[in-house]
Amino acid sequence: MKKATRALISLTDKSGIEDFAKALTGLGIELLSTGGTAKKLRDSGIPVKDVSEFTGFPEMLDGRVKTLHPLVHGGILNQRENNEHQRQCAAHGIKPIDLVAVNLYAFEKTVADPNCPLDEAIENIDIGGPTLLRASAKNFHDVTVIVDPADYAIVLAEIKETGNTTLKTRFRLAVKVFQLTSAYDTAIANWLTKVSVDSNPYFEGR
């Protein structure tokens, strides 16, 4: 397994991120980030590159489109031992993203308010986050994915020892991703199922 060289960090729950990110940079890992996470890292004196700078494409549509880009997902999904994947990456300037730390918009917290309007709930349905997580988990053979700050310590310990995480750890972390995204989608579906299209103001006059 090659040494980890680049990490993408985009978090709603930012607990412990300063120490984790500082340790990653100390290990020579470049950090990519977005929005509030990038600001928090910079405010802590941690060098970070905006994903928009990495892709050459700005965040847009009120933040709905930030990480949905081939340079991001190609960087995550390419198989490092697949010569054809590597040829295509070289041809299109795709650089590897070896570690992804992401957690999701707090949909359940938002809709816990019984007066939460439908349009607000919709804006708290995360798109880029689950996409990053699923891509990273699918390619666990090559990519470390973290959804829980409690896993920062084991990831750092393994990278310090060998330059990367072990395959067994990456698999366990990938399983946690699919558990999370499954529960997240279930929560969204359950809440939307209770919305009445006949009485909800969102649908009036439409």
C-alpha positions as CSV (number, residue, x, y, z in Angstrom):
1,M,0.0,0.0,0.0
2,K,1.4,3.4,-1.0
3,K,1.8,6.2,1.5
4,A,-1.2,8.4,2.0
5,T,-0.6,11.8,0.4
6,R,-3.9,13.6,0.3
7,A,-7.0,13.9,2.5
8,L,-10.4,15.5,1.9
9,I,-12.1,16.7,5.1
10,S,-15.7,18.2,5.1
11,L,-17.5,18.0,8.4
12,T,-20.7,19.0,10.2
13,D,-19.4,17.5,13.5
14,K,-16.0,19.2,13.8
15,S,-15.1,17.8,17.2
16,G,-11.4,16.9,17.4
17,I,-10.7,18.0,13.8
18,E,-7.9,20.5,14.7
19,D,-5.7,17.9,16.3
20,F,-6.5,15.3,13.7
21,A,-5.8,17.7,10.8
22,K,-2.6,19.0,12.4
23,A,-1.3,15.5,12.8
24,L,-2.1,14.7,9.2
25,T,-0.2,17.7,7.9
26,G,2.7,16.7,10.2
27,L,2.7,13.4,8.4
28,G,3.1,15.2,5.0
29,I,-0.6,14.7,3.9
30,E,-2.1,17.6,1.9
31,L,-5.5,18.7,3.1
32,L,-8.5,19.6,0.9
33,S,-11.7,21.0,2.4
34,T,-14.8,23.1,1.9
35,G,-16.7,25.9,3.5
36,G,-16.9,26.1,7.3
37,T,-14.4,23.2,7.7
38,A,-11.8,24.9,5.6
39,K,-12.3,28.1,7.6
40,K,-12.0,26.3,11.0
41,L,-8.7,24.7,9.9
42,R,-7.3,28.0,8.6
43,D,-8.3,29.8,11.8
44,S,-6.3,27.1,13.7
45,G,-3.3,27.8,11.5
46,I,-3.5,24.5,9.6
47,P,-2.7,24.7,5.9
48,V,-5.6,23.6,3.7
49,K,-6.6,23.9,0.0
50,D,-10.2,24.6,-1.0
51,V,-11.8,21.9,-3.1
52,S,-12.7,24.6,-5.5
53,E,-9.0,25.5,-6.0
54,F,-8.2,21.8,-6.4
55,T,-10.9,21.3,-9.1
56,G,-10.7,24.7,-10.7
57,F,-14.5,24.9,-10.4
58,P,-16.3,27.1,-7.8
59,E,-18.8,26.1,-5.2
60,M,-22.2,27.0,-6.6
61,L,-26.0,26.8,-6.3
62,D,-25.9,27.9,-2.6
63,G,-23.4,25.2,-1.8
64,R,-25.5,22.4,-3.4
65,V,-22.5,21.7,-5.7
66,K,-19.1,21.6,-4.0
67,T,-17.4,18.2,-4.3
68,L,-19.4,16.7,-7.2
69,H,-16.5,16.8,-9.7
70,P,-14.4,14.2,-11.6
71,L,-11.2,15.4,-10.1
72,V,-12.6,14.6,-6.7
73,H,-14.4,11.3,-7.4
74,G,-11.8,10.1,-9.8
75,G,-9.2,10.8,-7.1
76,I,-11.2,8.6,-4.7
77,L,-12.5,5.9,-7.0
78,N,-9.4,5.0,-9.1
79,Q,-7.9,1.7,-8.3
80,R,-4.2,2.2,-7.5
81,E,-3.1,-1.2,-8.9
82,N,-5.2,-0.9,-12.1
83,N,-2.9,0.2,-14.9
84,E,-5.8,1.5,-17.1
85,H,-7.2,3.5,-14.2
86,Q,-3.8,5.1,-13.7
87,R,-3.4,5.8,-17.4
88,Q,-6.7,7.6,-17.4
89,C,-5.9,9.5,-14.3
90,A,-2.6,10.7,-15.8
91,A,-4.3,11.7,-19.0
92,H,-6.9,13.8,-17.1
93,G,-4.7,15.2,-14.3
94,I,-6.5,13.3,-11.6
95,K,-4.6,13.1,-8.3
96,P,-5.3,10.5,-5.7
97,I,-7.4,11.3,-2.6
98,D,-6.4,8.6,-0.1
99,L,-8.4,9.6,3.0
100,V,-11.9,11.1,3.3
101,A,-13.3,12.4,6.6
102,V,-16.9,13.4,6.1
103,N,-20.1,13.5,8.2
104,L,-23.5,14.6,7.1
105,Y,-26.0,17.5,7.3
106,A,-28.0,17.1,10.5
107,F,-31.3,16.1,8.8
108,E,-32.8,14.4,11.9
109,K,-31.9,17.3,14.1
110,T,-33.5,19.7,11.7
111,V,-36.8,17.8,11.3
112,A,-37.0,17.2,15.1
113,D,-38.7,20.6,15.2
114,P,-42.4,19.8,14.6
115,N,-42.8,23.1,12.8
116,C,-39.9,22.4,10.3
117,P,-41.1,23.4,6.9
118,L,-40.6,21.1,3.9
119,D,-38.2,23.4,2.1
120,E,-35.9,23.6,5.1
121,A,-35.9,19.9,5.5
122,I,-35.0,19.5,1.8
123,E,-32.1,21.8,2.1
124,N,-30.8,19.6,4.9
125,I,-30.7,16.5,2.7
126,D,-27.0,16.0,2.1
127,I,-26.0,15.0,-1.4
128,G,-22.3,15.5,-1.7
129,G,-21.5,14.0,1.7
130,P,-23.1,10.6,1.1
131,T,-21.7,10.5,-2.4
132,L,-18.2,11.1,-1.1
133,L,-18.7,8.5,1.6
134,R,-20.1,5.8,-0.7
135,A,-17.4,6.3,-3.3
136,S,-14.7,6.1,-0.6
137,A,-16.3,3.0,1.1
138,K,-16.6,1.3,-2.3
139,N,-12.9,1.8,-2.9
140,F,-11.9,0.8,0.6
141,H,-9.1,-1.3,-0.9
142,D,-7.3,2.0,-1.5
143,V,-9.1,4.7,0.5
144,T,-9.6,5.3,4.2
145,V,-13.0,6.8,5.0
146,I,-13.9,8.2,8.4
147,V,-17.4,9.2,9.6
148,D,-16.8,9.0,13.3
149,P,-14.3,11.2,15.2
150,A,-13.7,8.3,17.5
151,D,-11.8,6.6,14.7
152,Y,-9.2,9.5,14.2
153,A,-6.8,7.9,16.8
154,I,-6.5,4.5,15.1
155,V,-6.2,6.0,11.7
156,L,-3.4,8.3,12.9
157,A,-1.6,5.5,14.7
158,E,-1.5,3.3,11.6
159,I,-0.4,6.1,9.3
160,K,2.4,7.0,11.7
161,E,3.5,3.4,11.7
162,T,3.4,2.5,8.0
163,G,2.4,5.6,6.0
164,N,-1.1,4.3,5.6
165,T,-3.9,2.4,7.2
166,T,-4.3,-1.4,7.1
167,L,-6.8,-3.0,4.7
168,K,-8.7,-4.5,7.6
169,T,-9.1,-1.1,9.2
170,R,-10.3,0.4,5.9
171,F,-12.8,-2.4,5.5
172,R,-14.2,-1.9,9.0
173,L,-14.5,1.9,8.4
174,A,-16.3,1.2,5.1
175,V,-18.9,-0.9,6.8
176,K,-19.6,2.0,9.2
177,V,-20.2,4.2,6.2
178,F,-22.9,2.0,4.7
179,Q,-24.5,1.6,8.1
180,L,-24.6,5.4,8.4
181,T,-25.9,6.2,4.9
182,S,-28.5,3.5,5.2
183,A,-29.8,5.0,8.4
184,Y,-29.6,8.5,7.0
185,D,-31.7,7.6,3.9
186,T,-34.2,5.7,6.1
187,A,-34.7,8.8,8.3
188,I,-35.3,11.0,5.2
189,A,-37.7,8.6,3.7
190,N,-39.6,8.1,7.0
191,W,-40.0,11.8,7.5
192,L,-41.0,12.6,3.9
193,T,-43.6,9.8,4.0
194,K,-45.5,11.8,6.7
195,V,-45.7,14.9,4.5
196,S,-49.2,15.5,3.1
197,V,-49.2,16.9,-0.4
198,D,-52.8,18.0,0.1
199,S,-52.3,20.1,3.2
200,N,-48.6,21.2,3.2
201,P,-48.1,24.9,2.3
202,Y,-45.2,24.0,0.1
203,F,-47.5,22.6,-2.5
204,E,-50.1,25.5,-2.5
205,G,-50.5,26.9,-6.0
206,R,-48.0,24.6,-7.5
